[in-house]
Amino acid sequence: MIIRDRLGNETESNPSGSQKFLYRNVFGRFLLKCFLIRPWFTKFMGWFLSRKISKKRIPKFIEEGHINVDDYIVDDVKSYNDFFIRKIKEGRRIIDNEPSHFIAPCDSELRVFKINDDSIFEIKDSYYRVADLIKNDELAKEFLGGWCFIFRLSTSDYHRYSYPDSGKKNENIHIKGVFHTVNPIALERYNFYKTNSREYTVLDTDNFGKLIMCEVGAMMVGKIKNHHQEYTYTRGEEKGYFEFGGSTIVVLTKDILTVDEDILRNTSEGVETKVSLGERIAILKDKI
């Protein structure tokens, strides 16, 4: 996958050797289904990555991810997972507070699509209709004609995320991941079917009306840590974070926005756009 920043510079993101093995190799898929997605294995890895011994993996992680450690608070890091959920220093991300500007809720690689009756979106190597993603047909219908923002966090990205506007939220709704043998949506591409553990919230925002913000984690055991249930929040306030294994946020909006031209152009070319927490990615239609 090609990634393009807002200045037009390009890099390439390729699946790792382990990803190719697990998803494109018969034996790899067997291991994935029979062992790696099991709750006990995920719990074991969570336990290991939270132990002091896992700290030895951090220098290589920093080097391979080209992470600017100066941006983060790392004095109290005691394990690999401590570093993965590191907090950013004040002032290192600027929140655009212009009310009409719709902002990125996280550091990520972004694609944006119109939501139609037949829309199917690829999210973390799985395929979803909006109704499949949130398991709610009636709620999904409200967003027909609107926008689906898919924010993919790479392992080296900052893994804390924020509210894109001020407003009020309902409780979080958790959906377990599943793993089957046949996918009716993507049968031509894969001979297995999986959906990821995810958690979504309906946000009633001050400037953009009703939104859905959905965090997507690991297949069977979620790595999503949301701070609040019913709550009144402010734009840019931290909503939660991903522990190791979680990596995508989906935001659904109604047809009230004009998405920035470079992001739409990149998506149409099959390119992800590199965005930072707090930066404008769209604007209210009536404010252009």
Stockholm file with secondary structure:
# STOCKHOLM 1.0

chainA/1-288         MIIRDRLGNETESNPSGSQKFLYRNVFGRFLLKCFLIRPWFTKFMGWFLSRKISKKRIPKFIEEGHINVDDYIVDDVKSYNDFFIRKIKEGRRIIDNEPSHFIAPCDSELRVFKINDDSIFEIKDSYYRVADLIKNDELAKEFLGGWCFIFRLSTSDYHRYSYPDSGKKNENIHIKGVFHTVNPIALERYNFYKTNSREYTVLDTDNFGKLIMCEVGAMMVGKIKNHHQEYTYTRGEEKGYFEFGGSTIVVLTKDILTVDEDILRNTSEGVETKVSLGERIAILKDKI
#=GR chainA/1-288 SS CEEECTTSCEEECCCCHHHHHHHHSHHHHHHIIIIITSHHHHHHHHHHHTSGGGGGGHHHHHHHHTCCGGGEECTTCCSHHHHHTCEECTTSSCCCCCTTEEECSSSEEEEEEECCTTCCEEETTEEECHHHHHTCHHHHHTTTTSEEEEEECCTTSCCEEECSSSEEECCCEEECCEEESCCTTTTTTCSSEEECCEEEEEEEETTTEEEEEEEECCSSSCCEEECCSSEEECTTCEEEEECTTCCEEEEEECTTEEECHHHHHHHHTTEEEEECTTCEEEEEGGGC
#=GC SS_cons         CEEECTTSCEEECCCCHHHHHHHHSHHHHHHIIIIITSHHHHHHHHHHHTSGGGGGGHHHHHHHHTCCGGGEECTTCCSHHHHHTCEECTTSSCCCCCTTEEECSSSEEEEEEECCTTCCEEETTEEECHHHHHTCHHHHHTTTTSEEEEEECCTTSCCEEECSSSEEECCCEEECCEEESCCTTTTTTCSSEEECCEEEEEEEETTTEEEEEEEECCSSSCCEEECCSSEEECTTCEEEEECTTCCEEEEEECTTEEECHHHHHHHHTTEEEEECTTCEEEEEGGGC
//
